[in-house]
């Protein structure tokens, strides 16, 4: 049975040469709701189980913010003895930041902007790209910038989270001060070394531990609110506004610290595909938000009742007998928060590879049947190196706090801009209405970004430099890939004309099936041309095999493979994978069989064309070209990346000038 080619509304993300507008209307009609996607999972696991998992994975990062957010914001005021204006003003800013940024933007709005149930800035970029129907370099740069900033965040989060928790040991045993850094380094190294084994078994503990953590946050806060019940006045946003107006000299610095309260907010959107919208919302409103607010209020009440405790406002909430337990629980919570962001970095890197922003990376699946459980060695060790350097360079969580905000605020601002573009390009809202709706939140985020920019000299340069380097790498790879494809396309022979030419050819036909991998199904792969030129043979079944990446996270069984007879001995096979999937050609060939392709594995050979790029530009272009050439040499072996049968692969090489 021969299937028709893939419909236009499921055209792949790569290659990106086709500027013809996509039929977005049909796609939007069938756009999947994350709750619908996870209906089966919900029946199987239950909403409670998914909600429990969301508490551990989605909110692990934001749940550790009370350890340092209020402390740093209060310290930024410069007040020797903080009074009601400072404490209530900061509490008001913290509470309303959680409401506006996390609740309104992420929970109410962005969780509904899903790409077949998948979230995150790259998923949002693909939605904008699909809605626009053509490539837009400015939109592409927004996506690259967001992904690059997320990488900086992924390095800083484990460092500041674990370090801030271990620092609590100083309150138990002051003599442990000299051991804070070594213990922090030991925990972080152990965390990164176990990544290769996968986190499936450990993840089962994340939810229950985080539930205990959030209950402890709420309990400690509620206990101390009785010290100064007047702290409840912080719910009035005028306290925050009055503080900003009365303290213009330090307002920007304080806002930079206040924003630490919503670090990890991006995880709500990025982890949408793992749990679905409903469990994430239930976890937020049922436990996480109340626990965070109660804890901040408790810290504020204690600071008003006993200003000397303000320096350690979080650990000061715990009675002396409970302090060891709270420190251990905080350490466990920060490890979970670190694990969540590391897993997010792996997922982000895989999405970047599939969308053509990074070279092929070796991706290992660590849990059978769970596509989200992956391990990327290159990302893991780069992150470990960055995290260890941050801990050794900055030494304290207070120093690291200065470097933290820019990466988070930058990513959030870019996400908001892409969200507005999606609403406009998809036709859901007109441009003026979309801008008007987003203006309050985007305005707040821009103010937070401006306040964090002031910390460039105090450590804020770290995520900026990291983002610039990673952004240049992704841009160089994308630019070089497009240049190579354009160069090859100019010299290529169309498949249709080649098939006609070969009808009366004198080339020898030999038994068996030959698979020639090609990135563009409309042109003849160079490996096939080289094989005919040098060996003068054709196989009795010559398959032009294309692996496509869709602009959706996961391909369905119906989308996976299509088979098309081209005439003579030529057949075109297209295998499709979502941008969150790792291409596995060997397994996908079962779908090709179901679509009508008949072949004997033992009589089949896979031919790969190896293109070696040669830099030929000048000036800055030459630098970017050389960077692309260097990256191409570091790319994973295509045989491993596409999971081809290694003993049946033949590689033929060529040089391409760019």
ABEGO torsion letter per residue (X at the ends): XBBBBBBAAABBAOBAABABBBBAAAAAAABBBAAAAAAAAAAAAEAAAAAAAAAAAAAAAAAAAAAAAAAAAAAAAGBABBBAAAAAAAAAAAAAAAAAAAAAAAAAAAAABBBGGBBEAAAAAAAAAAAAGBBBAAAAAAAAAAAAAAAAAAAAAAAAAAAAAAAAAAAABAAAAAAAAAAAAAAAAAAAAAAAAEAAAAAAAAAAAAAAAAAAAAAAAAAAAAABAAAAAAABAAAAAAAAAABAAAAAAAAAAAAAAABGAAAAAAAAAAAEAAAAAAAAAAAAAAAAAAAAAAAAAAAAABAAAAABAAAAABBAAAAAAAAAAAAAAAAAAAAAAAAAAAAAAAAAAAAGABBBBBBBBABBGBAABBBBAAAAAAAAAAAAAAAAAAGBAAAAAAAAAAAAAAAAAAAAAAAAAAAAAAGABBAAAAAAAAAAAAAAAAAAAAAAAAAAAAGAAAAAAAAAAAAAAAAAAAAAAAAAAAAAAAABBBAAAAAAAAAABABBBBBEBBBBBBABAABBBAAAAAAAAAAGBBBABBBBBBBBBBABABBBAAAABBBBBAEEABBBBBBBBBAABBBBAAAAAAAAAAAGBBBBAAABBBBBBBBBBBBABBEAAAAAAAAAAAAAAABBBAAAAAGBBAAABBBBBBBBBX
